[in-house]
Amino acid sequence: MIIQPTSLAALTWLGAASGTTAESWRIGVVLSARPLGVTEQGKLVLQIGAMVVEADMPGGQQGSLPNPQTPYNPLPTGQASTPLPAQFQVRVLSLGTQPTLEVMLPKAGDSVAQVALRERLPQQDGFAPLLATVQALAQRPVMRQLPAALRPALAQLEQAMRTPADITTGAGLREAILRSGLFMESSLAQTPLLAAGVGEDDWKAVLLKLSNLLDSYAPPRGSPLNPGAAGSGNETAPPLLQRGLQAQARAAATAAGLATLTGEVDTAPLLGQLHTAVRAALARVEVAQLEASTVPAWITEIPIKGRDGNDVLQLQLDYPTDAAPDAPRQWTLGFAIDLPTLGPVQGELQLHDLRLSVRLWAERASTTERLEQQFTALRQRLSACGLLLDQLSCQTGLPRAHGRHSAHLLKATA
């Protein structure tokens, strides 16, 4: 559902953008909503929090005022009919020029995973601020002023990041996924005697260790070093399956904010910012874990040591769980990454038994040309592996964000 502010709500929206009501529109925050009426154009007028907005009907349907006799059905064609009550709640999934809101219709009872997910969504942010902070600390003299117990923990965090060489082989990519934090508890349950080894290079385990240490030195600050602080509209959207993949750039602006803090004698502000970034990254891993517990699919993110900086590789895997033992394998693997030299790149690989389809997207036309130059070599490598290539293509422009696991979402535009 696409939401446009009414003329009355425009001032409220501008106030939110300037920070007066921005705190109520943080990612993960749950807001109250209720329908107010219908415009002459057939748009539903909603009050969401302190804002009044107009909602376009999904699928071009015409609006009607919901009431017990004629309930409004907000779901697109083909989805189950769920009436929109006179009062309901929405959860903020992303901010920016077109925030995305998820309608939370009342249920008999929420599961433990749903409650935990709601708790962590407001706390999460992308890995980029943390990766930029760790890299900057390693290059500055202030590193020597940090508590002695923190320095090896930061070194361990950096060691847990993968290199491009690590993920260019099947075995290396598999190991990187297993140590991405998504499967930490599963690994500990299967091999409890190797708990110490898991903690050495598992991303979540290292984040937990560092967060616990930072608890002793400085409280987390109100906003991270990332310019996408509370209310700025630039927070990194959470890794939710209904949103699909999203390439994440480096936090270039973090260096400027860090330079100010590293120039101070007192390291407490720096530790507070570091603590915030660590907790946000840890909450993001847990959001991905909670999402993976509900459907046969998951999204995970792997920090990569890139050239002159660190990058984030996002992966999504969909797999069948109800297929017969002798049925052909059907897997869909998606990836997204934003590299300084190539820009945002996304891909989708669909494997049906031994038949493979590969589709790539690049934001820059020059990147499309560079990728297409590698197609001959890629075809040869796939053929050598015994795979039959049905499709290999690369398009300029990123695909429209979507997820196969749909949710009832509201998209708001200023």
N, C-alpha and C positions, 0 to 999 in steps of 0.2 A: 504494500500500500504506500503510494507516494504522497507525502504530506507537504503542503504549501502553507506558509503562515498567512493568516488573514491580515488586512491592514491594521487591525487593532493589535494583533499579536506581533506585528513586525517590531514594534518598540520593545516588547518583552524579549524578542529574539536578539535584538541588538544589545539589550542589557545583558543577556546571557553571554553573548560573544565578548563583551567588554569585561566580564568577570563578576557582575553584580549578582547573577544567579547561576554562575558557571558551576559552582560546587554541586548543585543539584543535578547537573547533567554529566557527571563523571561516568566513565565506563563501568558497567556493573550495577549502577545505582538503580533501584526500583522506584518508579514514580506512579502516582495515582492518575487515572484517566477516566473520563466519562463523556458520553456523547451529549452535545448541546442542541443539535438540530441538523437541518439539511439546507444547503444553498439552492438558488434557482438553477445552478448548473448541475445539480445532483451530487454535490460533494458533501460528505459527512463532516460536520464541524465537531471537533473534539477539544476538550480541555485536558492537557497533559501537564501535570504539575502546575506551574504558574502561567503556562502558555496556552493560547487558543490557536488551533491550526485547522486547516481544511484537509480532508483525506480523500484522495482519489480512490475509487473502488478498483480492486484488482480485476484484471481481465475485462476492463471497460464496462463493468456493471454500473447501474444507476443506484444512487443512494436512497435510503429511506430511514426514517428515524426509528431506531430499535425500541421495541416495547414487548411486553410479555406475549401479546397476541401475534405480532409480526416481527420476530427476532431478526436482526441483521446478521447475515452470514458473511464474514470478512475473508473467508478462505478462497483461494483461486479455484477455478474449475478443475475437478478431478480429485480434490482433497475432501476429506470427511467434513461434513457440515458441523460447525460448532458455533452456536449463537454467541453474539457479543453482548454481555450483560450491561445493565445500566451503569454499573461501576466496575472497573477492572484495573489491572496494573500492567505497566510496561517496564521492561528492563533495557537500559542503554547498552547496546553492543558495540557501537563505534560512534565517533564524533566527527568533526570536520564540517565541510560544506553540506554534506548529506548524511546526517546521523542515521543510524539504523537502530530501531527499537523492536524488541521482541514482546509480543503480547503474552501475558501470563494469565491464562484463564484459570479460574479457581478449580481446584481438584479436591478429591476427598482427603488426600494427604500426600505430602511431598516425601520422596525417598531421602535417605541420608545423603546420597550423592548429589541430589538437587539442592539440598540445603547447603552442603559444602561448596558447591559450585557458585551459588549466590554469594557466599562469604568471600570467595577468592577473586571473583571478577573485579570488584573495585580496587583490589590491591595489585593486580597484575599490570605489567607493561612489557614491552619488547626487550630482547637481550642487548640491543645496540647500545643503550647508555652504559650498561655494565661493562660490555666489551671495550668500549672506548675509554672508560675510566681505568680499567685494569691496564690497558696498554699505555695510557698516559702516565700512570703511577710508576710503571717500570722504567720510564724514561726521565723521571724527575728526581732531584735530590731529596724531595720530601719523603720519598719511600723509606729513607734511612731513619726518619723521625717517627715512623709508625711503630706501634708496639711490636716487640720481638715475636710474639705468638702469631701475629697476623701475617707477617711476611712469608713464612712457609705455606700458610693457607692460601695466600694469593698466588704464590708460585704453583701450588697444586691445582688451583683453578685454571691457570693458564696452561698447565700441562694436560688438563682434561680436554682442552680444545683439540680438534682434529686438523690435520693438514690436508691440502688438496690431494696429495699422494695417497693419503689414508682412504679416501672415499672413491678413488678411481678403479678399485677392484671390487668384485662382488663380496669377497670375504671382508675386506676393509670397510665397505659400506654397511654390511651386516653388523660388524662389531661396533661401528659408530652409532647405529640405531639402538643396539642393545644397551649402550652406555650413554644414551641421550637423556636419561632420567625417567623416561616413560615406563621402563620395565624394572626399576630399581627394586621395588618390593618383591616382584616376581622372582628376580634373580636371587634375592636373599632367602626367599622361601624354598627355592629349589636347591640351593647350595649354601646352607647356613654356615658351614665350616669355612667358606671363602668370603665371609662378610667383610673382612679387612681388605681383601683384594678388590671387592666391588666398590668399596668406599674410596679407593685410591684414584680411580679414573671415571667413576660414574658422575655425570654432570649434576644430578640432583643431590647426590650424597655430598659432593664437595660444596655445593651451595648451602646445604644444611649446616655443615661444619663451619663455614665462614659466617653464616648468619648467627649461629650460636656464639661464636667468638665476639662478633660485633655487638651483641647484646650487652657484653660486659664493659664496653668502652664508650659507646655513644648511642643515643636513641636515634631512630630513623627521622629524617627531616620530612617536612610536610610535602615537598615536591622533589622529584628526581632532577638530575642534571639535564635530562632530556628536555628540549624546549617544549615537548608535549606534556607540560605540567598540568595539574588539575585545571580544567576549564579552558585550556588553550585550544582544544579541538584536535590535537595532533597525537594523542595517545595511540599506541600501536594496538590495533584491534585484536581481541583475544583469539586463540587458535580453536575456533568453533567449527564443527563440520558443516553446519548449515551456511557458513560464510565462504567456505572454500579456501583456496590458497591465496597468500598475499606476500609478494616479494618485499623484503625489508632492507632499506638502505642503511648505511653506517650513520651513526649519530655524530655528524660533523660538528654541530654546534656545541657538543659536549666539551670539546677541548677549550673553548673560550671560557665557559663557566668554570671549568676545572683549573684553568690558569689563575683565576682570581683566588680560588681557595688554596692552591698550592703555594701561593706567594705569602700566605699568612703564617705566623709562627705557631699559632694554635691549630692543632690538627683535628680538633673536635668537629668543626663544620665539615671537613673533608670526610671524616669517618661517618658522620651522619648521612651525607649524600651517598657514600658507598653502601651504607647499611640499607638505605631506601632502594637503591638499584638491585642489591642482592635479594631483598625480600620480594621485589616486584618480579624478578626473574624466577624465583622459587614459586611464587603464586602462579606464574604462567605455566610452569611445568605441571603443577597440580591441576590446573584447568584442563590441560590436554589429557591428563590421566583420567580425570572424572568424565570427560567426554567419551573417552575410549571404552568406558565401562558400560555404555548404553547401547551401542550398535557395533556391528562387525566392520569397523573402520577406525582409523586413528590418524591424528596429525602429530608429528613430532618435529622438533627443530634442533639442528646440529650446529654449534658454533665452529667456524672454520677460520684458521689462521691464514689470512690472505696477504697479499702484497701491501706492505705499509699500512696494515689495518686488519681488523677482524670482520668477518661476514657471517650471515646466518642462512643456512640451507634449510628450507622448510619442505617436509615430505608428507604426503598423504597416501595412505594405502587402504584400498577397499578390497575385501576378500569375501568369498562365499562361505557360509557356515552350514547351510542345509543341503549342499550338493551331495549326490550319491558318491560312494567311494570310487566308483569307476568312471565318474563324470570327468570331462575335460577340465583342466585347470583354467580358472578365470580370475585374473587379477588386474587391478587398475592402480598404477602408481603415478602420482603427480608430484611435481617439484616446483619450487619457486625460489629464486635467488636474485639479488640485486648487487651486481659487481661494478666497481667504479669504471672499469674499462669497457664493459658491455652494456651496463644499464640493467633494468629489470628483465628477467628471462623466466618464462614458465614452460612447463612441458607436461605431457600426459602419455604414459605408456600403457597400452592395453594388451594383455597377453591372454590368448584363448588357445589352450593346449600349446602347440608350437608355432602358432601364428601370432605375429606381433604388429601392432600399429603404433607409430610414434608421431605425435603432433607437438610442435614447438611454437612458441610465440615470443617475440622480442619487441620491446618498445621502440627501439631504434632501427631504422632501415639498414644502417651499416652493420649492425649486429646480425640481422637476418642474412646479409650477404656472407658474413664470416662463417656463420653456422652452416649455410648451404655448401660452402666450400669443403666442409668436412663430411658431406653425405656419402661420397664414394668410399672413403675409408670406413665409415660406420656400417655401410651395407656389407662390406667385405668381412668385418669383424662379426657381425650378426650371422652371416652365412656360415662362417667358420664354427659358430656355436650351435649350428643345426637349426636355427630359427628361420621361419618363412616370413619375410617382411611384406605385409599387406599395404602399409602406408608409411611414408616418411615425408613430412612437410614442415615448413616453417613460415609463419605469417608475421607480418609487421603489425604491431599493435597487440596489447595484452587482451586476453579473453575476458569477457564480461564475468565479473565475480558472481559465482553461484556455488552452491553445494548440492550434492545429490541427496543429502539428508535434510529435507526441507523443514523449516520452522515457520511459524506465523510471525512475520516481521513487518515492521513499519519503517519506511525510509523517509526521513525528514529532510527538506531542503530549505535553506535560508533565502 
